[in-house]
Amino acid sequence: MSAADARATLVETRSTRVCDTGLELACGRRLDAVTVAYECYGRLNEKRDNAILVCHALSGGAHAAGWHDGAAKPGWWDAMIGPGKAFDTDRYFVVSSNVLGSCYGTTGPASVDPATGRPFGSRFPVVTIGDMVNVQRALVESLGIRRLRAVAGGSMGGMQALAWAVWQPEAVQSVIALATSPRHSPQQIAFNEIARRAVMSDPHWRGGDYYDGEPPRSGLALARMLGHVTYLSDRGMERKFGRRLRTGGLQYGFGREFEVEGYLDHQGQSFVDRFDANSLLYLTRAIDYFDLVPARGTLADAFSGGEADLLLLTFSSDWLYPPYHLERVAEAACAAGRRVSYHEIPSDDGHDAFLREHEAQAPVIRAFLGAGDRHQPWRRPSPESSLSCAK
């Protein structure tokens, strides 16, 4: 990108207070108000009906597109958001906000507790995906938006998108969910628990009250290393690393000898410089608690109360959220009378494919937003399928 192009796409993260009368949380506790960090791209039209909310994954934030002044790279979904891109900012007004409980400007465990004047730490209330969505709705309403053209996101962001379809059905026209699940499996919960234990077993965690001293860097780095393994795939790791050594030969010790070991170490160390350990605990717990299935009912029952169309994108090598998770959503939503389009995209990039396979997913998203192929009959998909159902 040229210097002129970069200047043309400079963006700033804004913040605002919402829920000034208080936010009742699913856990039974209450926050008096919430500060939300967000960014906007494109223009809201006169009818205020062209807004799309983009939801980020676990370690993401409000900066989804464009460039911050002096930054080395653009927002995390810049390849998808902008003029002529999948989320075309010549047509749509795109909003991206940081979720409740995170550490990039929205109220979370690192925020100052008004009652004590100190960071909340582990005194911050446990939050859920539903709580995050309630804050997002308060934000978009503060922007003068009553009904979203679409809500889109991958991984944890995809959970938020599905939650909008089920828990805020009157406020969204369509939902785009990528590489996600309607509920966590025991395996996924197990990975998150190991990550949390890594953080909490670091002596610097200090019960979550580490903000006046050394943070639990080692524990957080280890948690990130574990997480990154689940984001990749066997074929992708073979292609990228193989069994290549970082040195000329075997050292017969326990240092980082293989290229993949060096890669994981880099991912862990870079993560501790930009993310809060307590936020990792809170967000992974929110993901584990997420479950669209009603206490008494089925997944189809969950989708029976709204009309939002759904686009569901999965990736063939994603073993964190295998394609069958969203196949179940497609079947349930179709049974409930929703219009659904399901696509499984071949990829060796594992769970991270939703952040990488831009050329494959962009035309599908563009077609869906323009009505595309949503009116073909649904049937159980086979690999590399692109199938839909309609009312």
C-alpha positions in Angstrom: 0.0 0.0 0.0 1.3 3.5 -0.9 1.6 6.2 1.8 -1.3 8.0 0.1 -3.5 5.0 0.2 -2.7 4.4 3.9 -3.6 8.0 4.8 -6.9 7.6 2.9 -7.8 4.7 5.1 -6.7 6.1 8.5 -9.3 5.3 11.2 -9.5 6.0 14.9 -11.0 3.9 17.7 -13.8 5.8 19.5 -15.4 5.1 22.8 -18.7 5.8 24.3 -20.7 5.0 27.5 -23.8 2.9 27.2 -26.2 1.3 29.6 -26.1 4.4 31.8 -29.1 3.0 33.8 -27.1 -0.2 34.5 -26.6 -3.5 32.8 -28.1 -6.6 34.4 -25.8 -9.6 33.7 -26.7 -13.2 33.2 -24.7 -14.1 36.3 -27.1 -12.0 38.5 -24.7 -9.1 39.1 -24.9 -5.6 37.7 -22.6 -3.1 36.0 -23.6 0.6 36.6 -22.5 1.6 33.1 -20.3 0.2 30.3 -17.7 1.9 28.1 -17.5 0.5 24.6 -14.6 0.9 22.1 -15.7 0.9 18.5 -14.9 1.9 14.9 -17.1 2.7 12.0 -16.4 2.4 8.2 -18.6 3.8 5.4 -21.6 6.0 5.8 -25.0 5.4 7.4 -27.7 6.1 4.9 -30.8 8.3 5.4 -33.0 5.3 6.1 -30.4 4.0 8.6 -30.9 0.5 7.2 -27.5 -0.3 5.7 -25.6 -1.0 9.0 -23.5 -4.2 9.5 -22.1 -5.1 12.8 -18.8 -7.1 12.7 -17.9 -9.2 15.8 -14.4 -10.2 16.6 -12.9 -13.4 17.9 -11.2 -14.1 21.3 -8.1 -11.9 20.9 -9.6 -9.4 18.4 -10.8 -5.8 19.1 -12.7 -2.9 17.5 -9.9 -2.3 15.0 -11.2 -4.4 12.2 -10.3 -2.4 9.1 -8.2 0.5 7.9 -5.0 1.7 9.5 -4.2 3.4 12.7 -1.6 6.2 12.3 1.8 4.7 12.5 0.7 1.1 12.7 2.6 -1.7 11.0 -0.5 -3.5 9.8 -4.2 -2.8 9.2 -7.2 -4.1 11.1 -7.8 -7.8 11.6 -10.4 -8.1 8.8 -9.1 -5.3 6.5 -9.1 -7.7 3.5 -12.9 -8.1 3.9 -14.0 -4.6 4.9 -13.7 -1.6 2.6 -14.7 -0.2 -0.8 -15.6 -3.0 -3.2 -14.7 -5.7 -0.6 -17.0 -8.3 0.8 -18.4 -5.8 3.3 -18.5 -3.0 0.8 -18.2 0.3 2.6 -19.5 2.1 -0.6 -22.8 0.4 0.2 -22.8 -0.5 3.9 -22.0 1.3 7.2 -19.9 -1.2 9.1 -19.5 -1.0 12.9 -16.9 -3.0 14.8 -16.9 -3.0 18.6 -14.7 -4.5 21.3 -16.7 -7.0 23.5 -17.5 -6.7 27.2 -14.8 -8.3 29.2 -12.0 -7.6 26.7 -9.0 -5.4 27.2 -9.0 -3.1 24.1 -11.1 -0.2 25.4 -14.4 -1.8 26.5 -15.2 -2.4 30.2 -13.4 -5.5 31.5 -11.4 -6.8 34.4 -8.5 -4.3 33.7 -11.0 -1.4 34.0 -11.1 0.7 37.2 -13.9 -0.4 39.6 -15.6 2.9 40.6 -16.2 1.4 44.1 -12.5 0.9 44.9 -10.6 3.1 42.4 -8.5 0.1 41.5 -8.8 -2.4 38.5 -11.5 -4.9 39.0 -9.3 -7.9 38.5 -11.1 -11.1 39.4 -13.8 -9.1 41.1 -15.2 -8.3 37.7 -18.4 -10.2 37.2 -18.5 -13.2 34.9 -20.0 -12.3 31.5 -21.6 -14.3 28.8 -22.0 -14.0 25.0 -25.5 -12.8 25.7 -24.2 -10.0 27.8 -21.8 -9.0 25.0 -24.7 -8.9 22.6 -26.8 -6.7 24.9 -23.9 -4.2 25.0 -23.6 -4.3 21.3 -27.3 -3.6 20.8 -27.0 -0.6 23.2 -24.1 0.7 21.1 -25.8 0.4 17.7 -29.0 2.0 19.2 -26.8 4.9 20.5 -25.7 5.3 16.8 -29.3 5.7 15.8 -29.6 2.2 14.3 -32.7 0.2 15.2 -32.3 -2.8 12.9 -29.0 -4.1 11.4 -28.7 -5.2 7.8 -26.4 -8.0 9.1 -24.3 -9.2 11.9 -21.1 -11.1 11.0 -18.3 -12.7 12.8 -16.0 -15.8 13.0 -15.2 -18.0 16.0 -16.3 -16.2 19.2 -17.6 -13.5 16.8 -19.7 -16.1 15.1 -21.3 -17.0 18.4 -22.2 -13.4 18.8 -23.7 -13.4 15.3 -25.8 -16.5 16.0 -26.9 -15.0 19.4 -28.2 -12.0 17.6 -30.3 -14.2 15.4 -31.8 -16.0 18.4 -31.9 -13.5 21.2 -32.3 -10.2 19.3 -34.3 -11.4 16.3 -36.3 -8.2 15.8 -33.1 -6.2 15.5 -31.2 -8.0 12.7 -32.1 -8.8 9.1 -29.4 -11.4 8.4 -26.5 -13.2 10.1 -23.2 -14.4 8.7 -21.4 -16.9 11.0 -18.0 -18.3 10.2 -16.0 -21.2 11.8 -18.1 -21.3 14.9 -20.6 -23.4 16.9 -24.0 -23.1 18.6 -22.4 -24.6 21.8 -19.0 -25.7 23.0 -18.2 -29.4 23.0 -16.5 -31.1 25.9 -13.2 -31.1 23.9 -13.4 -27.3 23.3 -14.2 -26.7 27.0 -11.2 -28.9 28.0 -8.8 -26.8 25.8 -10.1 -23.6 27.4 -9.7 -25.0 30.9 -6.1 -26.0 30.3 -5.4 -22.4 29.0 -7.0 -20.9 32.2 -5.1 -23.2 34.4 -1.9 -22.1 32.7 -2.7 -18.5 33.6 -3.9 -19.2 37.1 -1.0 -21.4 38.1 1.5 -18.6 37.2 2.6 -17.2 40.6 2.3 -13.7 39.1 -1.4 -14.1 38.6 -2.0 -13.4 42.3 -5.7 -14.2 42.2 -6.2 -11.7 39.4 -4.7 -8.7 41.3 -1.5 -8.2 39.3 -2.0 -4.8 37.8 0.4 -3.1 40.2 3.2 -5.5 39.4 4.5 -8.2 37.1 1.7 -9.8 35.1 1.5 -13.6 34.6 3.4 -13.6 31.4 4.6 -17.2 31.4 1.1 -18.6 32.0 -0.5 -16.3 29.4 2.2 -17.2 26.8 1.6 -20.9 27.5 -2.2 -20.5 27.1 -1.7 -18.8 23.8 0.7 -21.5 22.6 -2.0 -24.1 23.3 -4.7 -22.0 21.6 -2.6 -21.5 18.5 -2.2 -25.3 18.1 -6.0 -25.5 17.9 -6.2 -22.7 15.3 -3.9 -24.6 12.9 -4.3 -27.9 11.1 -2.1 -31.0 10.6 -1.7 -30.4 6.9 -1.1 -26.7 7.4 1.6 -27.2 10.0 3.3 -29.8 7.8 3.3 -27.4 4.9 4.6 -24.5 7.0 7.0 -26.2 9.3 7.5 -29.9 8.5 10.2 -31.2 10.8 12.6 -28.5 10.0 15.2 -27.7 12.6 16.2 -24.2 13.7 19.8 -25.3 14.1 22.1 -27.4 11.9 21.3 -30.6 13.7 19.8 -32.2 16.7 21.0 -30.7 20.0 19.8 -33.6 22.2 18.3 -31.2 24.8 15.1 -29.5 25.6 15.6 -26.1 23.9 13.5 -24.9 21.0 15.0 -27.0 18.2 12.2 -27.4 15.7 10.8 -24.5 13.6 7.3 -25.1 15.0 8.6 -24.7 18.6 10.0 -21.3 17.7 6.8 -20.3 16.0 4.7 -21.1 19.1 7.2 -19.3 21.3 6.9 -16.2 19.2 3.1 -16.4 19.3 3.1 -16.7 23.0 5.6 -13.9 23.7 4.0 -11.5 21.3 0.5 -12.2 22.8 1.6 -11.2 26.4 2.6 -7.8 25.1 -0.9 -7.0 23.8 -3.5 -8.9 25.8 -4.7 -9.1 29.4 -4.5 -12.4 31.2 -7.7 -11.9 33.1 -9.6 -11.1 29.9 -8.5 -14.5 28.6 -10.1 -16.1 31.6 -13.3 -14.2 31.2 -13.7 -14.6 27.5 -12.9 -18.3 27.4 -15.4 -18.9 30.2 -18.0 -16.9 28.2 -17.4 -19.1 25.2 -17.7 -22.3 27.3 -21.1 -21.1 28.7 -22.5 -20.3 25.3 -25.4 -22.5 24.3 -28.1 -21.6 21.9 -30.2 -24.7 22.8 -33.0 -23.6 25.2 -33.2 -25.3 28.7 -36.3 -27.1 27.5 -36.2 -27.5 23.8 -34.1 -28.1 20.7 -31.8 -26.1 18.5 -34.7 -25.7 16.1 -36.8 -24.2 18.8 -34.0 -21.6 19.3 -34.5 -20.4 15.7 -38.3 -20.4 15.8 -38.7 -16.9 17.1 -37.2 -14.8 14.3 -36.8 -14.3 10.6 -33.2 -13.4 10.0 -31.6 -15.2 7.1 -28.4 -17.1 7.8 -25.1 -17.6 5.9 -23.0 -20.3 7.5 -19.4 -20.7 6.4 -17.2 -23.6 7.6 -13.7 -24.7 6.6 -12.7 -28.3 5.9 -9.6 -28.5 8.1 -11.1 -26.7 11.1 -10.8 -29.2 14.0 -11.6 -26.6 16.7 -15.1 -26.0 15.2 -15.5 -28.8 12.7 -18.1 -28.3 9.9 -20.7 -30.5 11.5 -21.3 -27.8 14.2 -22.7 -25.4 11.7 -24.4 -28.2 9.7 -26.5 -28.7 12.8 -27.3 -25.0 12.9 -28.3 -25.1 9.2 -30.6 -28.1 9.7 -32.2 -26.6 12.8 -32.7 -23.2 11.3 -34.2 -24.7 8.2 -36.6 -26.8 10.3 -37.6 -23.5 12.0 -38.4 -21.9 8.7 -35.3 -19.7 8.3 -33.6 -19.1 5.0 -30.2 -20.6 5.3 -27.1 -20.8 3.0 -24.3 -23.2 4.1 -20.9 -23.4 2.5 -17.9 -25.6 3.4 -14.7 -24.1 2.0 -11.8 -26.4 1.3 -8.7 -25.1 3.2 -5.6 -26.4 5.0 -5.5 -23.3 7.3 -7.6 -24.9 10.1 -9.6 -22.6 12.3 -7.6 -19.6 11.2 -9.1 -20.0 7.7 -11.8 -17.5 8.3 -9.0 -14.9 8.7 -7.1 -16.1 5.7 -9.4 -17.5 3.0 -10.5 -14.0 1.8 -10.8 -14.8 -1.9 -12.9 -17.9 -1.2 -15.3 -16.4 1.2 -15.7 -12.8 -0.1 -17.8 -13.7 -3.2 -20.1 -15.9 -1.1 -20.7 -13.1 1.4 -21.1 -10.5 -1.3 -23.7 -12.7 -3.0 -25.5 -13.4 0.2 -25.8 -9.7 1.1 -27.1 -9.2 -2.4 -29.7 -12.0 -2.1 -27.5 -14.5 -4.0 -28.3 -18.2 -4.0 -30.3 -18.4 -0.8 -33.4 -19.9 -2.4 -32.1 -23.4 -3.3 -33.5 -26.3 -1.2 -31.5 -27.5 1.7 -30.0 -30.9 2.0 -27.2 -32.3 4.1 -24.0 -31.0 2.6 -21.1 -33.0 1.3 -17.5 -31.7 1.4 -16.9 -28.7 -0.9 -20.7 -28.1 -1.0 -22.5 -24.8 -1.4 -26.1 -25.5 -0.5 -29.1 -23.5 0.7 -32.6 -23.8 2.0 -35.5 -21.4 1.7 -39.0 -20.9 3.1 
